[in-house]
Amino acid sequence: MGIPTVEKMEIYPVAGHDCMELNLSGAHAPYFTRNIVILTDSNGVEGVGEVPGGEKITKALEDVKHLVLGTRIADYKQTLNKVRAWLSANIKDDARGLQTFALLQDCVFRCAKQHSFFIV
């Protein structure tokens, strides 16, 4: 059995009712949006992450799929560096690019953790 690879990247934009309270981004409106990403590797292990929603973030996630699919879980740092470089080159006007990167980093880390490829 070799090192598992990322076989599937699912992106789910979701919305729900929210209360008016302060958070990292200020006061919430009556609704919230989030993007949920599920990465599945060749062994069937799933990593799940979430980040603030919105069309730009959802599109950025879709746009970087080709950089993630087929990569080895053990090479997660190289994969994340490729995603970071792509976001930097292509999403200069969107402050949410770093949050998109953080979401992917979280998903990849969760898959890697299941295989004992821990971040050092």
N, C-alpha and C positions, 0 to 999 in steps of 0.2 A: 504494500500500500504506500503510495507516494504522498507528497505534500498536497493537501487539498487546494483546489482552485475555486474562484468565485464563478458560479454558474448562472446565478440569477440575481438581478437587482430590481426590486419592485418599489415603486414610489406611489404613495397614497396621500394626496392632499385631503385633509379633513377639516371640518369646521364644527363648532358647537356653541352652545350658550355659555356665557361667562358673566361673572358679577363685576361690578365696578370696584376694583381694588388696585392698589399700586403694585407694580412688579418691576423687573429690570428695565423694561421699555416704557414705563409710565403707567398711566391709568388705562385699563382695558375698556373697550367698547362692549356692547351687549353680546358680541360674538367674538370668537377667536378662531384663527386658522393655524394649522400646523402641517408639516410634511413628515410623514412616517416613511422610513426606508427600511426594507428588509433585504439583507444580503443572504443568499443561500450558497453554501459551498458544495463541492463534489461529494462530501460525506453526508450531506443533508443537514449540517449544522447551520443554524440561523443566527444572524446578528441583527439587532433592531436598534434604531436610533430615531430621534425626532428633533426638529428645529422649527422656528417660526415659519409660518406659511406665506403664501403669496405666489402669484404667477411667475415672478422673476426667479424665485428660488426653485420652484418646481421645474421650470425650464432649464435652469443651470444643472440640476440633478440629472435630468434627462440627457443634457448635452455631454455630461462626463461619463455616462454609462460605458461608452466604448473604451475608456481608460481603465475601468474597473473589471469588467467582464473578462474572464479568462486568466486573470492574474493569480499567482500563488499567494495563499494566505501568509506564508512565511515572508513574502516580499512586500508586506503591507506598507513599510516605510517608503519604498520606491514608488508604490502605487499612489500613496498620499502626496508625495512630492510632485508626481505628474499632475495630479488633480489640482494641487496648489498652484502650479505653474500655469495650467490652463485657465483657472479662475482669474489669476492675476493678469493674464494677457487678454482675456475676453470679457471681464466684468469689472472694468475700472470705475464705472459710474454707479455701482450698486454696493452700498455698505454691507449688505447682507451676504456678500460672497464669503466672508470669513465664517459666518454661521453655517453656510452650506458646507464648507470644508470641515468644520467641527462635527457636523452630522455624519459625514462619510467616515471621518476618523473614528467616531464612536462606534459605528456599525462594524467597520473593519476590525477594530480592537476587540469587540465582543466575539467575533468569529475566531480571531487569533487566540483569544483567551481560552476558548473551548478546546483548542489544540495545544495549549501550553506554549504558545509563541508570545511570551509576555514582553511588554514594552520595558526596556531597561533605561 
